[in-house]
Amino acid sequence: MNDAWTTIARLAARLEKHSTLPREQRVLLQLLKIQEEAGEVAEAVIGAMGQNPRKGFSHTWEEVEAEVCDVIVTGMVALMRMNPHAPDVFAKHMERIRQRDVDGAAHIATK
C-alpha cells in the first residue's frame, strides 16, 4: 500500500472507531459526505469567479484545488470503508480506464 492509501486507511479506521452507527449507515453517510464536499467545490468556484453578489471574490483557485482534493480524499475514504481492499479495487478500476480511455483513445487517434 502506498503512502496515500496508508493515510486513507488510518483515516477510515479513525472514523469507524468514532461512530456508533451500524456499518450500513456509516457507509451511507460517508457516501453522502462526497456530495457535501462536491458542494464545497462549487461554492469555492463561485467565490473564485466572484459570482456571489453578497460575497464577491471570496475564494482563490488554490482553495478550489484544496476542495477538489477533499472530494478525492473523501471518495477514497468511502471506498476504504466499503471494502478493505480499496487500493486493489481502485488500481483495477484505473487499469480499465487506462485501457478504455487512454490506450483505446490513442488507438482511435492513430487511425
N, C-alpha and C positions, 0 to 999 in steps of 0.2 A: 504494500500500500504506500502511495507517495505521501508527501507531507500534507498536501491539501486534504486528501481523504482521511489521514490520521486526525487532523484537526476537526474535520466534519464528524468523524466517529466519536470523538471526545465530546463535541458539542451535542450531538444526538443523545449520547449516553447521559449527559447532564440534564437535558430536557426530559428524558424518560424518567430519570430519578426524581425530578421535581414534581411531576404530575401524578395525581391520584386517580385520574380518569381511566376507564377501560381502554385497552390498546386501540380498538377501532376508533374511538372518539379522539384519542391522541393523534392518530394518523390523519383523521379527517380535519382536525384543527390545524395541523401542520400544513396540509394541502391548502386550506383557506389562507394561511399565512403568506403563501406565494402570491395570491391575489392582492392582499394588503400591501405587500412590498411593491408589486407592479403599480399599484395606485400611487405610491410614493415616487416612482419613476415619473409617472405622468405629471404629478404636481411639480416635481423639480424641472421637467422640461418646460412646462407652462411658465414657471418662475424664471428660468434661464432665458426665455424668449420675451419676458416682460408682458405676458398676455393676461395677467390678472390685474384688472384696473385698480383693485383695492391694495395690492401688494407691490405692483411694479416688478422690477428685476429683483426677485427675492432669492434666486439660486444661481449658482455658477454651473458651467458644464462639468467641472470636476465633481460637483455634488451630484450631478446626473450620473456620472460614471460610478460614483460610490453607491448610488441607489441601484444601478444595474448589477453591481457586484453583490449587493444584498439579495437581489432576486435570485441570482445564481446560487449563492450560498444556501438560501432558504430552500431552493429546489433540491440541492444536494442533500441537505439535512432531511427533507421529506423522503427522498429515495432511500436514504440510510435507515430511517425509521420504519420504512415499509419492508426493507429487505437488507439484512446484514451483509449481503454480498453485493452491495450497491456499486463498489468500484468495478467489479466484473460486469454487472448489468450495464453500467454506463459505457464501459470500454467496448462491449459487444454492440451497443447501440451506435456508438461513434464509428465503429467499423462499417456498419450498414450504411450510415450516412456517407462515409467516405466512398464506399463502393458505388452508391447510387448517385450522389450529387457531385462528387469530385472526380472520381475516375470515370463515371458514366458521362458527366458533362464534358470532360476532356476528350473522350472518345467521339462524342457528337460534334464537338468543335473542330476535330481534325477531318471530318468527312467533307 
